[in-house]
């Protein structure tokens, strides 16, 4: 464990605690994104049961699907407000 001493003489763990709180950003495959977009086209708010089923089908966990839908809704609302709505599903 790497320990550094601050100018106040306090011990600080440099890498140990930081690693515990870091998120690994996972990218979705193009097939996963296509499936998520299709479901989003039909329903903007997915039920928990729907999220679980979709996550299993795509090899993701429920939380990933939930966060993707939340982010996509934000993007959709922003596009709606600015008038930059895409035509079609993709």
C-alpha positions as CSV (number, residue, x, y, z in Angstrom):
1,X,0.0,0.0,0.0
2,X,1.4,3.4,-1.0
3,X,1.4,5.9,1.8
4,X,2.2,9.6,1.4
5,X,2.6,12.2,4.1
6,X,0.9,15.5,3.6
7,X,2.4,18.8,4.6
8,X,0.4,18.5,7.9
9,X,2.0,15.2,8.7
10,X,-1.1,13.2,8.1
11,X,-0.9,9.8,6.4
12,X,-2.9,9.5,3.3
13,X,-3.5,6.4,1.3
14,X,-2.9,7.3,-2.3
15,X,-4.2,4.5,-4.4
16,X,-6.0,2.2,-2.0
17,X,-9.1,4.2,-1.3
18,X,-9.2,5.8,-4.8
19,X,-9.4,2.4,-6.5
20,X,-12.4,1.4,-4.4
21,X,-14.4,4.4,-5.6
22,X,-13.4,4.4,-9.3
23,X,-15.9,3.3,-11.8
24,X,-15.0,1.4,-14.9
25,X,-16.9,2.9,-17.8
26,X,-18.2,0.1,-19.9
27,X,-19.0,0.6,-23.6
28,X,-22.0,-1.1,-25.2
29,X,-21.7,-3.1,-28.4
30,X,-23.5,-1.8,-31.5
31,X,-26.0,-4.7,-31.2
32,X,-26.7,-3.8,-27.6
33,X,-27.2,-0.1,-28.4
34,X,-29.5,-1.1,-31.3
35,X,-31.6,-3.2,-29.1
36,X,-31.7,-0.5,-26.4
37,X,-32.7,2.1,-28.9
38,X,-35.5,0.0,-30.3
39,X,-37.0,-0.6,-26.9
40,X,-36.6,3.1,-26.1
41,X,-38.5,4.0,-29.3
42,X,-41.5,2.0,-28.0
43,X,-41.3,2.9,-24.3
44,X,-39.4,5.7,-22.6
45,X,-40.0,4.4,-19.1
46,X,-39.3,0.7,-18.8
47,X,-40.7,-1.4,-15.9
48,X,-38.3,-3.3,-13.6
49,X,-39.5,-6.5,-15.1
50,X,-38.8,-5.2,-18.6
51,X,-35.4,-4.0,-17.5
52,X,-34.5,-7.4,-16.1
53,X,-35.7,-9.2,-19.2
54,X,-33.8,-6.8,-21.5
55,X,-30.6,-7.0,-19.4
56,X,-30.7,-10.8,-19.5
57,X,-31.3,-10.8,-23.3
58,X,-28.4,-8.4,-23.9
59,X,-25.9,-9.8,-21.3
60,X,-26.0,-6.7,-19.1
61,X,-27.1,-6.1,-15.6
62,X,-30.3,-4.3,-14.7
63,X,-28.5,-1.2,-13.4
64,X,-26.7,-0.7,-16.7
65,X,-30.1,-0.8,-18.5
66,X,-31.6,1.5,-16.0
67,X,-28.8,4.1,-16.3
68,X,-28.8,3.8,-20.1
69,X,-32.6,4.6,-20.2
70,X,-32.2,7.5,-17.8
71,X,-29.3,9.0,-19.9
72,X,-31.2,8.4,-23.1
73,X,-34.3,10.1,-21.7
74,X,-32.2,13.2,-20.9
75,X,-30.8,13.2,-24.4
76,X,-34.3,12.8,-25.9
77,X,-35.8,15.6,-23.8
78,X,-32.9,17.8,-24.8
79,X,-33.4,17.0,-28.4
80,X,-37.1,17.7,-28.1
81,X,-36.5,21.1,-26.4
82,X,-34.0,22.3,-29.0
83,X,-35.9,20.9,-32.0
84,X,-33.2,18.5,-33.0
85,X,-35.3,15.4,-33.0
86,X,-33.8,12.7,-35.2
87,X,-36.1,11.1,-37.8
88,X,-36.7,7.4,-37.4
89,X,-35.2,5.1,-34.8
90,X,-31.5,5.7,-35.5
